[in-house]
Amino acid sequence: MTDVFVSYSRSDEQHAARVADALRAAGYRVWRDDELPAHRSYAEVIEERLGNAKAVVVLWSAEAAKSQWVRAEADTARNSGTLVQASIDGIIPPLPFNQIQCAELKDWNGDAAAPGWKKLEGSVAALAGTSRAAAAAKPTRKTNHPLCLCILPFSNMSGDSEQEYFSDGITEDITTDLSKISAVGVVARNTAFTFKGQHVDVSEVAAKLGVSHVLEGSVRKVGDRVRINAQLIDGATGEHLWAERYDRDLSDIFAIQDEISKAIVDALKLKLLPKEKKAIEQRGTTNVDAYKLYLLARQYWSTGNHGDPRREERVMRICSRAVQIDARYAQAWALLALAQSNLHYGFGRIEVDDGFAAAHAALSIDLSVGEAYCAKVRRMSEQGRLDEAEQEIAKALEVSPDSWEVHKEAARLARLRPDGIGKAKAHYERAVELMDSDFHAWANLVTCLQKLGDSEGVREGAKKMVSEAERALQQDPSNGAALGVVAGGYAILGERERAREWMDRAMLIDPDNMNMRYNFACVLAGYVGEKDEALQLLSGVLSLSGPMHVTIAETDPDLDPLRDDPRFQALMERERRRHGVAPVAAEK
C-alpha cells in the first residue's frame, strides 16, 4: 500500500529523490518510478501505484510541464482528489492545474521548517493521514462497544462518475440503518469517507479506528439493473465473516439494503429489539425513482457551491420532482424545505417560498426528520422569535442528534444571542466531525474560536479551511465559496499576499456570490485591517442580499472592528429598516 506517489520529469530526478527521502523520513510509504520491477510493463505498474496512492505529489518544472506522463498523472490525481502540487523552479503549473494551490520548493535544500515544505507536507498529511511515525505516538480510537463497525464507502463500479451519488447514498443509508442497533457501534460517516477512493488494508483501517469489523463493497448500476457486492471482515484477522453478491432489478434496492443489514446482524450474532427491527425496515419511500432523485439532490446539497443560488434551485427542482412521485416522502420534503429557506432568506433578489410549508409537510408524515425543523427555526429566528426557534431546534437535536444540517442550524441560531458563541462553537465542532469536508463550517468554527481567544484552535482551524476548500476546488475550480474560504484561511494564517491573490481570483471567477463577498468583508475587517475596503464590500453585499446577512452581521465577531465606525452603524440601521430586522440586544 502506497501513501505517496511522486510524479516528476526525468530531468528533475535529484529533486524528486530529495522530496521522496524527506517524506520517507517523516514516516510515509513513498513510491517513485526508480522502483519499477524488471518483469512488468511500465504503464501497468504506474497505473497500479497511482491508483493505490493516497496522495500524489506532482513536482512541476518547465520540463515537467512539457511531459505528457506528468500531465496525465496530475490529471488522474486531480480527478481522484489526491493531487498535491509543488513548483521546483518557480514555474506556475499549466492549465488547468494553475487554479489549484501549489507549494513553492524553488531552491529547497531539504529544510523541514521551510514554508514551502511545511505546506506540501501538510497537504500530504490531510490526504494520506498523519505519518506512521506520528501516528505511532497516538492511541487508537476507543469505542463504547465491544462490537464496532466501519462501513467503508461502497465503490462506484458503474463506469460513470455521475453515478457516484448513488453508491455514496447506498453507503450512507446502510450506515444509518446499522447505527440504529444499540448493541453495535458504527463509525461516523465522515470518518469512514476519509478512505473514499483508496485501496485500503482492512486490518490497518480496523487498527487505526479501533473497530472490530469492517464492511466494504461496490455498486454497479446500469439502466434498471443493480449489482451490489458486500463483505463483512473481521478487523483483527482479516477473515471474511460474510459476503454476498446481489444482482437484481433496481426496484429491489430497498430489499437489498434490508438484507445486508440483517445479514450483518446474523453474522455478528446480535439480537435486535423489536423497535430496532422496525427502525431498520422503515424507509422514507418505496418508490425507487423518488429515492434516486433524493440521493441526487442530497449530493448537490452537500457538495454544491455555497452562496450560489443555483445550488438551491437545482435541489428544489429535483426534490419537487421526488415529492410529485411520492407525496409521502418526508426526507425529500425536508430537503426541499432547507433549499427554499436558504434561497428565501439568503438571496434578497429571489422570490421563493421560505420552506415552512414543505417543512410542515415533512413533519406531518414523520416527526423524526430533524432537518425539517430547520426551516421552521429559520422563519422564527428571522422574525426575532428566538425563544420559539430554540424550542424547535431542541426538538430537531433530540430526534436527529447526528444530523450535520441540524447542528449547523443550531450553531447559526446560537450566534444570534450575544452570549451564544460558546454554544455555537460546540455545534460547529459537531458539524465538522460529521462532515469534515465542510469548509464553510470550518470557517464559522474559526470565527467562534477567534472570539473565544483560542489562538491555537484558530490556526489549526484555518489550516483545515484551506485544505478542505482546496480539495473541493480540485473537483470544481469555479467553486466561489471554496475560493473565498481559501483566501480567508490564508489571511487568518497571516499570509496576506497569498490571501489577496486568492481574493482577486475569486472575484473574477464568481463575482455574484454574495456569501463569498460577505466573507471577504469579514476577512478584511477582522484579519487584514482594511476597514474602508471591508465597509465598501459589506455595503454592496447587504444592499443586494436578503435579511440573512443582516442578521448574521449583527453578532458576527469578525465585524467587531467596525462596530464603532459611524459608517457601519448607518449601514446596519439602513438595512435593518429595509428588511424589518430588529437590532440584537447588547451583551450583558
Disulfide bonds with the S-S distance in Angstrom:
none
